[in-house]
């Protein structure tokens, strides 16, 4: 433990961490002996313990009451994500041989990563522990959860339910543990002591994970944007934007914050969004919203994160009808000085018009992601495969959703093939080690066993193509001798 961390931790925190990691190591020695059938049964048990309607209903209520963030009805739908994670985990081997390539003489064996330190965000105090637990147990890892102080009781209760399920199956409850005295210093110490870190949260947390000295998977900042072309079905697009923006009051980094639309379709897009429940703020209301969402230096203010559109409007000093599902403001430009093109994390969306061709619009989208969200996700509303291909080739993001609601699709859906997760890497664009959805394979170590095969060495002519000159090969030895 470093001196600075030691000073930041209380004696009670140090004692708790010492006890937790001793228990984790003991549990690891047991779970790493389990076979595939055993771990598959355990992940079913822990998933059901928290994903059944009764339990998740109670956990969601606890989380919203404790943190003051989020929407009950849409957060309840997140229990489907637990089912998706379980589906993906059950379909993949993790013990013994997990992959075999006879032609190349390769066999891969799955091994535990060890003790995983999982830092839990306040917006997902129940879903994140459940998803991490399923993948970790499947990989025969153990987990130490560090809850967000604002939602620690909910995370602790989620872990308690999963521990009970483990005990009922005769497995050590300490495969999953949650500290009771969370703090930034405690999270940092958990990251330092663990074998692997899964960090889901703000950029400060992710940077701390990467600087902990422990291998870590973190996530980059989001600024999900829907790009619309001339072929898009605007009614379908508006519905997808609404579904993405209103999920858990827009608390996720995947919730659509911006819509980029051709100038010729701008007014029609606004009308389509209004038909889906948007409230179009006027210029005065727009200015008031900016004042309550960002400070004078452009820093996002926490009080308006993940609140209903009615609460957001009241915070800005005006009222909107009860039937409005989110607020729309008209964008005034793309750049650091334009706050509304940045990540919002609430029930507010900005609509921006782009001029010129489709390709001109893509350049606007690229500039927007230079301001925020590079590496994360975006959507495209198009029926033109050439446009989709061009967009995929030019956008600096890790995932692109075609005619789907971003926040309900990019982390995995039952109607697409994205791996189910609650942690999405953003690649080097977002300062992350991976651009993939963090899933089972990221919780595993892999041993490669290689056997000899028939020689696989192409000729020099095949390797070097037009650059190959046999004369240089023939004279090279003579040239060396002469020298």
SULZICOR-V376673 format. One record per residue. N is the residue number from 0. RES is the residue in one letter. NEAR is the number of other C-alpha atoms within 10 Angstrom. Layout:
n | res | near
N | RES | NEAR
N | RES | NEAR
//
This chain:
n | res | near
0 | X | 10
1 | X | 8
2 | X | 7
3 | X | 9
4 | X | 14
5 | X | 15
6 | X | 11
7 | X | 14
8 | X | 18
9 | X | 14
10 | X | 11
11 | X | 10
12 | X | 20
13 | X | 17
14 | X | 11
15 | X | 16
16 | X | 20
17 | X | 13
18 | X | 11
19 | X | 18
20 | X | 19
21 | X | 13
22 | X | 18
23 | X | 25
24 | X | 15
25 | X | 14
26 | X | 22
27 | X | 21
28 | X | 14
29 | X | 13
30 | X | 21
31 | X | 19
32 | X | 11
33 | X | 15
34 | X | 14
35 | X | 17
36 | X | 10
37 | X | 15
38 | X | 23
39 | X | 21
40 | X | 14
41 | X | 23
42 | X | 25
43 | X | 18
44 | X | 19
45 | X | 25
46 | X | 22
47 | X | 21
48 | X | 23
49 | X | 27
50 | X | 22
51 | X | 14
52 | X | 14
53 | X | 10
54 | X | 14
55 | X | 22
56 | X | 18
57 | X | 15
58 | X | 23
59 | X | 25
60 | X | 17
61 | X | 19
62 | X | 25
63 | X | 20
64 | X | 14
65 | X | 16
66 | X | 18
67 | X | 17
68 | X | 24
69 | X | 28
70 | X | 20
71 | X | 17
72 | X | 13
73 | X | 14
74 | X | 22
75 | X | 19
76 | X | 16
77 | X | 21
78 | X | 21
79 | X | 15
80 | X | 23
81 | X | 26
82 | X | 19
83 | X | 19
84 | X | 24
85 | X | 23
86 | X | 15
87 | X | 17
88 | X | 26
89 | X | 20
90 | X | 9
91 | X | 13
92 | X | 18
93 | X | 29
94 | X | 21
95 | X | 15
96 | X | 16
97 | X | 15
98 | X | 16
99 | X | 14
100 | X | 10
101 | X | 10
102 | X | 8
103 | X | 13
104 | X | 13
105 | X | 15
106 | X | 18
107 | X | 17
108 | X | 18
109 | X | 21
110 | X | 20
111 | X | 22
112 | X | 20
113 | X | 23
114 | X | 26
115 | X | 28
116 | X | 29
117 | X | 27
118 | X | 27
119 | X | 26
120 | X | 24
121 | X | 25
122 | X | 24
123 | X | 28
124 | X | 29
125 | X | 30
126 | X | 28
127 | X | 24
128 | X | 29
129 | X | 29
130 | X | 25
131 | X | 27
132 | X | 26
133 | X | 29
134 | X | 26
135 | X | 29
136 | X | 26
137 | X | 32
138 | X | 29
139 | X | 31
140 | X | 28
141 | X | 30
142 | X | 29
143 | X | 28
144 | X | 27
145 | X | 29
146 | X | 29
147 | X | 23
148 | X | 18
149 | X | 17
150 | X | 24
151 | X | 24
152 | X | 19
153 | X | 26
154 | X | 30
155 | X | 20
156 | X | 18
157 | X | 25
158 | X | 26
159 | X | 18
160 | X | 16
161 | X | 27
162 | X | 22
163 | X | 17
164 | X | 23
165 | X | 22
166 | X | 14
167 | X | 13
168 | X | 15
169 | X | 10
170 | X | 19
171 | X | 20
172 | X | 21
173 | X | 22
174 | X | 27
175 | X | 27
176 | X | 22
177 | X | 23
178 | X | 20
179 | X | 17
180 | X | 18
181 | X | 18
182 | X | 17
183 | X | 16
184 | X | 17
185 | X | 23
186 | X | 25
187 | X | 19
188 | X | 21
189 | X | 28
190 | X | 30
191 | X | 21
192 | X | 19
193 | X | 24
194 | X | 17
195 | X | 25
196 | X | 27
197 | X | 25
198 | X | 26
199 | X | 24
200 | X | 21
201 | X | 15
202 | X | 16
203 | X | 8
204 | X | 19
205 | X | 24
206 | X | 17
207 | X | 18
208 | X | 27
209 | X | 19
210 | X | 14
211 | X | 18
212 | X | 14
213 | X | 17
214 | X | 18
215 | X | 27
216 | X | 23
217 | X | 30
218 | X | 32
219 | X | 28
220 | X | 22
221 | X | 28
222 | X | 27
223 | X | 31
224 | X | 30
225 | X | 29
226 | X | 24
227 | X | 27
228 | X | 22
229 | X | 17
230 | X | 11
231 | X | 18
232 | X | 16
233 | X | 22
234 | X | 16
235 | X | 17
236 | X | 25
237 | X | 25
238 | X | 18
239 | X | 23
240 | X | 27
241 | X | 24
242 | X | 22
243 | X | 25
244 | X | 31
245 | X | 26
246 | X | 27
247 | X | 29
248 | X | 26
249 | X | 30
250 | X | 23
251 | X | 25
252 | X | 25
253 | X | 29
254 | X | 35
255 | X | 35
256 | X | 28
257 | X | 30
258 | X | 28
259 | X | 24
260 | X | 27
261 | X | 21
262 | X | 16
263 | X | 13
264 | X | 16
265 | X | 19
266 | X | 13
267 | X | 14
268 | X | 24
269 | X | 21
270 | X | 15
271 | X | 19
272 | X | 26
273 | X | 19
274 | X | 14
275 | X | 20
276 | X | 17
277 | X | 24
278 | X | 23
279 | X | 21
280 | X | 18
281 | X | 12
282 | X | 11
283 | X | 8
284 | X | 17
285 | X | 19
286 | X | 13
287 | X | 17
288 | X | 24
289 | X | 17
290 | X | 15
291 | X | 18
292 | X | 22
293 | X | 17
294 | X | 11
295 | X | 8
296 | X | 7
297 | X | 15
298 | X | 10
299 | X | 19
300 | X | 13
301 | X | 11
302 | X | 13
303 | X | 23
304 | X | 23
305 | X | 26
306 | X | 23
307 | X | 24
308 | X | 28
309 | X | 21
310 | X | 16
311 | X | 25
312 | X | 24
313 | X | 13
314 | X | 17
315 | X | 19
316 | X | 12
317 | X | 13
318 | X | 14
319 | X | 18
320 | X | 9
321 | X | 8
322 | X | 11
323 | X | 17
324 | X | 22
325 | X | 27
326 | X | 26
327 | X | 24
328 | X | 23
329 | X | 21
330 | X | 19
331 | X | 15
332 | X | 16
333 | X | 19
334 | X | 16
335 | X | 14
336 | X | 13
337 | X | 14
338 | X | 21
339 | X | 27
340 | X | 27
341 | X | 25
342 | X | 24
343 | X | 29
344 | X | 26
345 | X | 30
346 | X | 32
347 | X | 32
348 | X | 30
349 | X | 22
350 | X | 22
351 | X | 22
352 | X | 21
353 | X | 21
354 | X | 12
355 | X | 10
356 | X | 11
357 | X | 18
358 | X | 13
359 | X | 12
360 | X | 22
361 | X | 21
362 | X | 15
363 | X | 19
364 | X | 24
365 | X | 16
366 | X | 15
367 | X | 22
368 | X | 27
369 | X | 16
370 | X | 18
371 | X | 20
372 | X | 25
373 | X | 27
374 | X | 28
375 | X | 29
376 | X | 31
377 | X | 32
378 | X | 28
379 | X | 25
380 | X | 26
381 | X | 20
382 | X | 15
383 | X | 12
384 | X | 9
385 | X | 10
386 | X | 18
387 | X | 18
388 | X | 10
389 | X | 13
390 | X | 22
391 | X | 15
392 | X | 10
393 | X | 13
394 | X | 20
395 | X | 23
396 | X | 22
397 | X | 23
398 | X | 24
399 | X | 22
400 | X | 20
401 | X | 17
402 | X | 21
403 | X | 24
404 | X | 28
405 | X | 29
406 | X | 29
407 | X | 21
408 | X | 24
409 | X | 27
410 | X | 23
411 | X | 21
412 | X | 19
413 | X | 15
414 | X | 8
415 | X | 13
416 | X | 11
417 | X | 16
418 | X | 23
419 | X | 28
420 | X | 24
421 | X | 25
422 | X | 22
423 | X | 30
424 | X | 26
425 | X | 28
426 | X | 21
427 | X | 15
428 | X | 20
429 | X | 24
430 | X | 20
431 | X | 21
432 | X | 17
433 | X | 20
434 | X | 21
435 | X | 19
436 | X | 22
437 | X | 23
438 | X | 22
439 | X | 24
440 | X | 16
441 | X | 19
442 | X | 27
443 | X | 22
444 | X | 16
445 | X | 20
446 | X | 14
447 | X | 13
448 | X | 12
449 | X | 12
450 | X | 9
451 | X | 8
452 | X | 11
453 | X | 8
454 | X | 6
455 | X | 7
456 | X | 8
457 | X | 9
458 | X | 9
459 | X | 12
460 | X | 12
461 | X | 10
462 | X | 11
463 | X | 11
464 | X | 10
465 | X | 8
466 | X | 9
467 | X | 13
468 | X | 12
469 | X | 11
470 | X | 8
471 | X | 10
472 | X | 10
473 | X | 10
474 | X | 10
475 | X | 12
476 | X | 10
477 | X | 10
478 | X | 10
479 | X | 8
480 | X | 7
481 | X | 7
482 | X | 5
//
